Amino acid sequence: MHYLRYLGRLLAEIGAYARRNKAWWLVPLVIVMLVLGLLIVTGQAAAPFIYTLF
């Protein structure tokens, strides 16, 4: 659970940096990276179950 706290703190710091330095291009970049990471994690978890179907 500490991982989620650190992830939240990291995202808050990135948001504060983007707001302070007007670097709004960072926000979509971070969102895309989070979505890709989520897809990779869920894809790895589902792989053993998919192999048993074939």
N, CA, C and O of each residue as an XYZ file, in Angstrom:
216
protein
N       0.806     -1.199      0.000
C       0.000      0.000      0.000
C       0.849      1.263      0.000
O       0.383      2.343     -0.362
N       2.098      1.110      0.411
C       2.976      2.276      0.384
C       3.213      2.736     -1.050
O       3.441      3.917     -1.310
N       3.154      1.772     -1.982
C       3.382      2.091     -3.378
C       2.359      3.109     -3.879
O       2.708      4.042     -4.602
N       1.102      2.928     -3.494
C       0.064      3.863     -3.942
C       0.263      5.251     -3.348
O      -0.011      6.258     -4.000
N       0.740      5.300     -2.104
C       0.991      6.601     -1.479
C       2.114      7.329     -2.212
O       2.023      8.531     -2.462
N       3.178      6.594     -2.557
C       4.294      7.215     -3.268
C       3.893      7.613     -4.681
O       4.338      8.643     -5.188
N       3.054      6.799     -5.319
C       2.584      7.148     -6.656
C       1.732      8.406     -6.620
O       1.859      9.269     -7.488
N       0.863      8.515     -5.616
C       0.050      9.719     -5.475
C       0.890     10.955     -5.217
O       0.625     12.024     -5.768
N       1.910     10.804     -4.372
C       2.799     11.924     -4.087
C       3.572     12.335     -5.343
O       3.760     13.524     -5.601
N       4.017     11.344     -6.118
C       4.744     11.641     -7.349
C       3.858     12.373     -8.353
O       4.288     13.344     -8.976
N       2.621     11.906     -8.506
C       1.704     12.569     -9.435
C       1.368     13.986     -8.981
O       1.220     14.888     -9.806
N       1.247     14.180     -7.672
C       0.989     15.529     -7.158
C       2.176     16.451     -7.427
O       1.986     17.614     -7.782
N       3.379     15.951     -7.264
C       4.555     16.774     -7.542
C       4.681     17.099     -9.023
O       5.062     18.213     -9.383
N       4.363     16.136     -9.886
C       4.407     16.395    -11.327
C       3.355     17.437    -11.700
O       3.613     18.321    -12.516
N       2.166     17.330    -11.099
C       1.115     18.324    -11.352
C       1.519     19.704    -10.875
O       1.272     20.696    -11.561
N       2.140     19.779     -9.700
C       2.596     21.074     -9.182
C       3.686     21.660    -10.076
O       3.708     22.865    -10.324
N       4.587     20.808    -10.557
C       5.649     21.276    -11.456
C       5.048     21.814    -12.759
O       5.450     22.868    -13.251
N       4.080     21.073    -13.308
C       3.459     21.510    -14.563
C       2.718     22.831    -14.368
O       2.752     23.697    -15.242
N       2.056     22.984    -13.241
C       1.312     24.214    -12.971
C       2.270     25.390    -12.755
O       2.031     26.491    -13.251
N       3.346     25.150    -12.018
C       4.287     26.226    -11.692
C       5.066     26.689    -12.913
O       5.287     27.887    -13.091
N       5.488     25.741    -13.761
C       6.333     26.083    -14.905
C       5.579     26.147    -16.229
O       6.187     26.275    -17.291
N       4.254     26.058    -16.160
C       3.412     26.103    -17.363
C       3.825     25.028    -18.366
O       3.828     25.263    -19.574
N       4.173     23.850    -17.853
C       4.570     22.727    -18.700
C       3.385     21.774    -18.835
O       3.433     20.643    -18.351
N       2.327     22.232    -19.491
C       1.101     21.446    -19.586
C       1.246     20.242    -20.492
O       0.396     19.352    -20.466
N       2.299     20.186    -21.294
C       2.523     19.037    -22.151
C       2.877     17.795    -21.326
O       2.807     16.678    -21.838
N       3.254     17.978    -20.059
C       3.584     16.838    -19.209
C       2.347     16.041    -18.806
O       2.436     14.830    -18.603
N       1.215     16.688    -18.690
C       0.004     16.018    -18.192
C      -0.439     14.891    -19.132
O      -0.641     13.775    -18.655
N      -0.601     15.122    -20.438
C      -0.984     14.000    -21.307
C       0.088     12.920    -21.375
O      -0.229     11.738    -21.514
N       1.338     13.311    -21.280
C       2.425     12.335    -21.306
C       2.341     11.396    -20.105
O       2.502     10.185    -20.253
N       2.094     11.936    -18.939
C       1.974     11.123    -17.728
C       0.745     10.226    -17.807
O       0.799      9.067    -17.397
N      -0.349     10.742    -18.323
C      -1.568      9.938    -18.447
C      -1.349      8.762    -19.387
O      -1.759      7.641    -19.085
N      -0.712      9.004    -20.517
C      -0.434      7.926    -21.472
C       0.494      6.887    -20.848
O       0.290      5.688    -21.041
N       1.497      7.322    -20.114
C       2.408      6.375    -19.471
C       1.693      5.538    -18.416
O       1.962      4.342    -18.297
N       0.789      6.141    -17.649
C       0.032      5.388    -16.657
C      -0.887      4.360    -17.312
O      -1.002      3.235    -16.827
N      -1.538      4.736    -18.402
C      -2.430      3.809    -19.097
C      -1.632      2.649    -19.694
O      -2.056      1.497    -19.596
N      -0.497      2.934    -20.302
C       0.332      1.865    -20.853
C       0.843      0.930    -19.763
O       0.864     -0.286    -19.950
N       1.246      1.478    -18.646
C       1.693      0.653    -17.534
C       0.586     -0.229    -17.010
O       0.816     -1.395    -16.690
N      -0.624      0.318    -16.919
C      -1.769     -0.461    -16.468
C      -2.087     -1.587    -17.447
O      -2.410     -2.699    -17.028
N      -1.999     -1.311    -18.741
C      -2.244     -2.347    -19.744
C      -1.198     -3.452    -19.678
O      -1.533     -4.624    -19.846
N       0.040     -3.106    -19.440
C       1.095     -4.108    -19.338
C       0.872     -4.992    -18.118
O       0.998     -6.214    -18.204
N       0.546     -4.391    -16.999
C       0.336     -5.171    -15.770
C      -0.864     -6.091    -15.909
O      -0.786     -7.262    -15.538
N      -1.972     -5.586    -16.436
C      -3.155     -6.431    -16.574
C      -2.960     -7.485    -17.659
O      -3.516     -8.579    -17.557
N      -2.194     -7.182    -18.678
C      -1.914     -8.159    -19.730
C      -1.074     -9.310    -19.221
O      -1.277    -10.451    -19.635
N      -0.135     -9.035    -18.335
C       0.689    -10.096    -17.776
C      -0.119    -10.971    -16.832
O       0.121    -12.175    -16.746
N      -1.062    -10.388    -16.133
C      -1.860    -11.162    -15.186
C      -2.842    -12.070    -15.919
O      -3.182    -13.138    -15.410
N      -3.301    -11.672    -17.091
C      -4.293    -12.453    -17.817
C      -3.669    -13.503    -18.725
O      -4.372    -14.401    -19.191
N      -2.386    -13.416    -18.986
C      -1.741    -14.314    -19.939
C      -1.855    -15.792    -19.557
O      -2.191    -16.595    -20.428
N      -1.599    -16.197    -18.322
C      -1.702    -17.638    -18.016
C      -3.112    -18.190    -18.223
O      -3.265    -19.355    -18.592
N      -4.129    -17.387    -17.997
C      -5.499    -17.859    -18.169
C      -5.867    -17.974    -19.636
O      -6.669    -18.830    -20.008
N      -5.293    -17.126    -20.468
C      -5.581    -17.195    -21.909
C      -4.958    -18.447    -22.514
O      -5.564    -19.079    -23.379
N      -3.750    -18.816    -22.070
C      -3.074    -19.982    -22.607
C      -3.835    -21.269    -22.311
O      -3.770    -22.209    -23.104
N      -4.550    -21.339    -21.197
C      -5.288    -22.556    -20.871
C      -6.522    -22.727    -21.752
O      -7.048    -23.834    -21.861
N      -6.990    -21.656    -22.379
C      -8.153    -21.770    -23.251
C      -7.810    -22.428    -24.577
O      -8.687    -23.005    -25.220
N      -6.562    -22.354    -24.996
C      -6.168    -22.907    -26.291
C      -5.383    -24.130    -26.049
O      -4.939    -24.776    -26.998
